[in-house]
Amino acid sequence: MVLLGIFSQSIMLIFALAIMYIVVFSIYHIVTNDKLDPYQKVVWIIVILIGNILASIIYLIIHNRAKFNAKWKF
């Protein structure tokens, strides 16, 4: 029984670290993105801090779609 508790806590820790990594990476991407003006950067950072993982995924999908389309020229 104790082993199951340790295993579930480990899974929760890995999941929490993955979420934190995605959020931090999104904020780093916003700060270093030259295509966004400063007001857009502030708005996106606020949205990510409030919306956390969902907002981070939405931001990464929206802003990486342009790179993908430019690379593959559909």
C-alpha positions in Angstrom: 0.0 0.0 0.0 2.8 2.4 0.8 4.5 1.6 -2.5 1.4 2.6 -4.4 1.4 5.9 -2.5 5.0 6.6 -3.4 4.4 5.6 -7.1 1.3 7.9 -7.4 3.2 10.8 -5.7 6.1 10.3 -8.2 3.7 10.4 -11.1 2.1 13.6 -9.8 5.5 15.2 -9.3 6.5 14.3 -12.9 3.2 15.7 -14.2 3.6 18.9 -12.2 7.2 19.4 -13.4 6.1 18.9 -17.0 3.4 21.5 -16.6 5.8 23.9 -15.0 8.3 23.3 -17.9 5.7 24.1 -20.5 4.6 27.3 -18.7 8.2 28.5 -18.2 9.1 27.7 -21.8 6.1 29.6 -23.1 7.0 32.7 -21.0 10.6 32.4 -22.3 9.3 32.2 -25.9 7.1 35.2 -25.4 9.9 37.3 -24.0 12.4 36.4 -26.7 9.8 36.6 -29.6 10.7 39.7 -31.7 7.5 39.4 -33.7 5.3 40.4 -30.7 5.2 44.1 -29.6 5.6 44.8 -25.9 1.9 45.1 -25.3 1.2 41.7 -26.8 3.9 40.2 -24.7 2.4 41.6 -21.5 -1.0 40.4 -22.4 0.2 36.9 -23.3 2.2 36.6 -20.1 -0.8 37.7 -18.0 -3.0 35.2 -19.9 -0.5 32.4 -19.3 -0.1 33.2 -15.6 -3.9 33.1 -15.2 -4.7 30.3 -17.6 -1.6 28.2 -16.9 -1.2 25.1 -19.0 -4.2 25.6 -21.3 -3.1 29.1 -22.2 0.5 28.0 -22.7 -0.6 25.3 -25.2 -2.8 27.7 -27.0 0.0 30.2 -27.3 2.5 27.6 -28.6 0.0 26.3 -31.2 -0.9 29.8 -32.5 2.7 31.1 -32.7 4.4 27.9 -34.0 1.8 27.4 -36.7 3.3 30.3 -38.7 6.7 28.7 -38.6 5.3 25.4 -39.6 3.4 26.8 -42.6 6.4 28.9 -43.7 8.7 25.9 -43.6 6.4 23.5 -45.5 4.6 26.1 -47.8 1.2 24.6 -48.1 
